[in-house]
């Protein structure tokens, strides 16, 4: 189940980062109905994502790594059926899905993988690191990052946003 993107984008690196920041992160910021926003403020909740049950906790569908993974066509291990029930790789779960919400079905280029219930998976974080061309773990994906933090960290890693990108 892809939530944000019907057609996967072929962007990678800086182009992918700034595309996601301007197209999804900025659009989803300020959407939490429980958190009023001051004029000129951009509120982003990086710490709550893919929350199918407690939808009022977060107005966002993903964290940064989740958006990056999703817009590039990542297939999530845990999805919803047409009635809102949880599925694991398209089937009803045999156990708890706790800890599986950020897992994607592994692709051939994924380096860091594991096996869950007999299925080879990778985390959204590991997928995003690969798609962005990063060579390690960065604070870019920390749950405490605000929108402004993401812009500053992205600028440090990738340079300023291209002129055609509104941030």
Secondary structure, 3 states (H helix, E strand, C coil): CCCCCCCCCCCCHHHHHHHHHHHHHHHHCCCCCCCCCCCCCCCCCCCCCCCCCCHHHCCCCCCHHHHHHHHCCCCECEEECCCCCEEECCEECCCCCCCCCCEEECCCCCCCCEEECCEEEEEHHHHHHHHHCCCCCCHHHCCCCCHHHHHHHHHHHHCCCCCCCCC
